[in-house]
C-alpha cells in the first residue's frame, strides 16, 4: 500500500512541476517564444550551425541568417525552434506617434549616403516596419527624408532610432518661409529656388527632390495650417502677411525671376519696369488687402494714392511720418531780414504712376528728401529775396498761387501731381515786428483822437438841437390846441347838420308811409266796392278822401314846423347877431353832447413874461377861428333849410 502511494506521487509531482514551469520547459526543449499582442520581438542570433557566420563588412543587421542582430522581427504570436542557446529575444512595445507629432528616423545600417547628400531617400519598406526590405531595397544610413505620421508602428529599433518632434503649425495671417537643406544647387544669379509642383507643400520630400527641387531659400511659401514637415529637410520661418492698407497700393520689387522686357518706354531712363513674375519693378501694383509674400525675394513699397500732406514746420508731422525730417523754412528778404516760413504741400500719386515713382526713387522717403524738400525750400528762398518782409506779407496770396504753379510743373516731371501749396505762419524778425507794432499803435491813437474830436463836435450839435427842440415843443403844443378847437367846432357843425337832415328824412319817411297806407286802403275799398253795394263804395271814397286830407295835413304840419324853426333861427340871428347866436348854439350843443372843451394840453399865459404874450395871441387866434367856423356852419344850415 505504501509502495503504491509513492508510485502515484512521483508522476503527480512531475506533472505539477511541468504546469508551474511549462514556459521554461517549452522554452528549453521546444524553443517556444510567445510574443504579446502589444509588442514585437527583436531577435539576436548568437551563432549559425550551418551557413555563413559573419555579416558583410560594414553591416550590423543580418538579412540572410547571419549571426547578429536580425532585420526580421517577431510579430505578436507563437514561435518554435527559437532555442535559448541560439537566439536572444527582446520584447519591445510598438512605436506610438501621438497626435500633433511626427516621427523622424535615423537608420543605423544600410548603404552609404551619396556624396553631397545629408538625407537617405525613401525606399519601399512599409513605413520602416519592414527592416529587411529597407536594407535590400537600397535604404541608406543616417537621417531619412521620409517620416512617420501619428499612429502605431512595429519598427525594429535595432536598425532605426525614432525621434519625436512637433508638427509645423502656421497661424492665421502668417506666412511660412521655407529653406531646404537638400536639393540641387541654385542656378547662377538666383537667390531662391524656383517653384516645384506636386510635393504637397514640402511634405513629400522625395517628390520635391526627384522633380529637381533646389537647395536653400524657396520662392514658394506655405500658408496657415498644420504640416508634416521634416525639420531635417526644411527650416521654417514665420512672418506676417504683407498688408496693403486702404488708400495705398503696393509696388513689388522682385529679386527673383527671369530678366523681363522693360515696359517703361524709351523716355523713362530710371530703371526697368517689367511684367509680373519677372525680376525688377512690376508694372502692375497690388491693391489694398493681405498677401502671402516672401520678404526675402520680394520687397513691397507702399505708395499712398490719396492726397498726401507734407509739412515744413517744427514739431508738426503727419501720421505717415514722411515729413518727420522736414522743418520750418528760414528765408532772407530783399532788405536783409531773416524770417521763418511754414509751408504745407499736398501731393497725389496716381496708381498707374506708382511703379515709376518707386523705380525712380526706390521709396517715398527718397522722393521727399531728393525732390520735394529741395524744390520747395529753394523756391521760397528765391522768392523771398525779391521782396522785403512787409511786401512779402502783403502779397501772401499771390505768392502762394505762384508757388503752386511752379511746384506743379516741377513735380510733373517726376510723375507726381501737386494738388496745392499752402503758406502757413510767417514769422518776421522780432525787431521789425516791434517797429510795425509801434507804427500801428500810433496810427490807431491818431484815429482815436480824431474820433474823440468828432464826438465832441457831435455833442455840441446835439445840445444845440436839443434847445431848439425844447422851443419847438411849445410851438407844437399851441398848434395842437388850435387843431383841437377846430375839430370841436367841426363836430358841432356836423351834428347840427345831421339833426336837420334827420328831421327832414323823418318827415319824408312819414309822408311816404301814409301815402302807401292810403294807396293800400283805396285798393282794398275798390275791391270791396265790386262785391258790396253803392253805399259802401261811397263810404270808401269818403274814407280815401279823409285819408288824403289827413296826409296833406301832416305834411303841411311838418313843413310849417321847419319853416317856423327856420324863421326862429333867422329872427334870433337878427336879434342877437350872427356871432352871438353861433356861440349860443355851440354852447347848447356842448352842453347837450357833453363835449370836452378843455384840451389835455392847455395853452395859456403864465407867470413867464417871455411866453405870456405868445399864449395870449394864440388864444385870440383860436377864438377867432372857432367863431369863423361856427358862422360858416350856421350859414350852411340856413341854406339847406331854405
Secondary structure, 3 states (H helix, E strand, C coil): CHHHHHHHHHHHHHHHHHHHCHHHHHHHHHCCEEECCCEEEEEEECCCCCCCCCCCCCCCEECCCCCEEECCCECCEEECCCCCCCEEEEEEECEEECCCEEEEEEECCCECCCCCCCCECCCCCCCCCCHHHHHHCCCECEEEEEEECCEEECCCCCCEEEEEEECEEECCCEEEEEEECCCECCCCCCCCECCCCCCCCCCCHHHHHHCCCECEEEEEEECCEEECCCCCCEEEEEEECEEECCCEEEEEEECCCEECCCCCCCCCCCCCEECCCEEEEECCCECCEEECCCCCCEEEEEEECCCEEEEECCCCCCCCCCCCCCCCEEEECCCCCEEEEEEEEEEECCHHHHHHHHHHHCCHHHHHHHHHHHHHHHHHHHHHCCCCHHHHHHCHHHHHHHHHHHHHHHHHCCCCEEEEEEEEEEECCHHHHHHHHHHHHHHHHHHHHHHHHHHHHHHHHHHHHHHHHHHHHHHHHHHHHHHHHHHHHHHHHHHHHHHHHHHHHHHHHHHHHHHHHHHHHHHHHHHHHHHCCHHHHHHHHHHHHHHHHHHHHHHHHHHHHHHHHHHHHHHHHHHHCHHHHHHHHHHHHHHHHCCCCCCCCCCCCCCCHHHHHHHHHHHHHHHHHHHHHHHHHHHHHHHHHC
